[in-house]
């Protein structure tokens, strides 16, 4: 969905992006992480066709940002790190304007505004002026403005900044829902913990480059890491798992296991049914994300140490 | 409806504000009717029209985009699917919609009080002056946005003043012609050897200016929305400016001038003068982007002319056009009598003017490309003022009796031409030594 090739972006006395090449698959959530000043925001702005790179190409859904910036803007949602709202306008009007400015007809825009308000948890405040919203609610409204036209690609720069824990959880749920509905999301952050819940891949940006040269897998739907826990020990667990097709055991003992499983969700359901059918008292059977922090520092370690 | 216009209407035309405007203006006109036995309401309405539409309206127009940048809503706008045309007129007419409510009330009072016959050209001129002033203010603010200048109250005031100055200039041209207070002959215009009545000629000229400013806003908006501007439209604009100015290249027969004898040469001089002004205005107002110049240099080195032309700046095209017209002028002057004063003075003067222009452009770029420069073009303007203002005085105090060669003067002669180009070459050598071509430091240690 997003293809970047040899991207260079220069400020008058500094090269902010230095030959970035990356690809983002459709219907995934990719995180750009890295220290402040690494080039995350500049990269996001180049992806959003808001800034013109010195050289290199950015293609969104096959369209070049230089050749077709407005077509790209039409199918993009973007939440900047520092954003503003039209304070005197109500939530409803903010959302309707955003929808209308993304080419939705007047009738559609009204329905889209109500649907989006529901998604971001603002449906009870549709007629409240934006100026009267709290910081967290303003963040939700800004996200609502970015998704009201159901863009194909959603770029979010520090989306959880200023949100309370409940709002962060809601945001995480919303992003996963949007992904399931077909959206491709790129999220920039330097707070790893907030990305762990929802991102599939992570790219470490440092000194204007992708550290390690590419994306690190955080969560693989097609080869998921499953965490299994039993209510009581069972010596047969290891041998049972090793006999199953598509399983690569990572860690196992008589009460818990961690393994990679190649199979879709129905195959996963079959495996769980089989475990229960064979007398294993399963209390946990869940897909496990790799800890982003571990991935990040492992990558940093490979490079010979970088201050985090 | 254009969503951008609609959004502005939501913000500007709230029922309370509309009511306030109607009540306040109604009270003013009622008071005037009661208090003024001679009924000067038409002049009062005209005064109020200009106060509201020009003074207040230019502020609203100047603030429209600037306020969005300050309030951090501009990135959302830039990422919308709105066309630059819709964005431009949505901003221009939307941000000033409340102003126009007041302006149109005043205009209606003017027409009602004047009675018949209604003078449509006067009404057109009033509307054109208001719209042009607002377009000029928006244009100035968009230029500043392109330069990524910091936005302060003072800078908004500057854009507003540009709009007000435009309106004042138009008014100064219109008022004497409209009221026929000037002597007959001056209220008529000789343009391309055709005599026009002053009022319709000015009205058409105002319309042309308004179209050019609106087109300028549209072109700047395209750039803001990340679209590329091909050089053709700007080239067309400077051609129109040159042709318009050249139309005045023949003075009325009643005015006795000796040089140059050629009408063609006079027209070329008028065109060159217009292009000169456009070049200076463009170079002072366009962003002097070191990264862009680095990129253009690289494209030139790689001989990628199409890519280069896609991002060439307006001042560069205007400069090339000025030089081209200068060459035509030289050719025409060369064809004239070798003993004529025009031949002896105008040829070296034309060469000198082109040299001084080249030098000045170099000076403006030299100061703009200083790393970390945050004072805009002010150092270059000070340097130019010193060269043109203090230079001759210094040379005189150093014992040089005729320092005209350091100015674009008739009496500068060939020494002036040689001096101008020697300075130009020197300044441009310094410009190319500026680190804009090699100054990039990779962040990678």
Interface residues (C-beta under 8 A of the other chain):
Chain A: X10 X11 X12 X13 X14 X15 X16 X18 X39 X48 X49 X50 X52 X54 X55 X65 X66 X69 X70 X73 X74 X76 X77 X78 X80 X82 X83 X84 X85 X86 X87 X88 X89 X93 X97 X98 X100 X101 X102 X103 X145 X207 X208 X209
Chain B: X3 X4 X6 X7 X10 X11 X68 X71 X72 X73 X75 X76 X77 X78 X79 X80 X81 X82 X83 X225 X226 X227 X228 X289 X290 X291 X294 X295 X371 X372 X436 X439 X440 X441 X442 X443 X444 X445
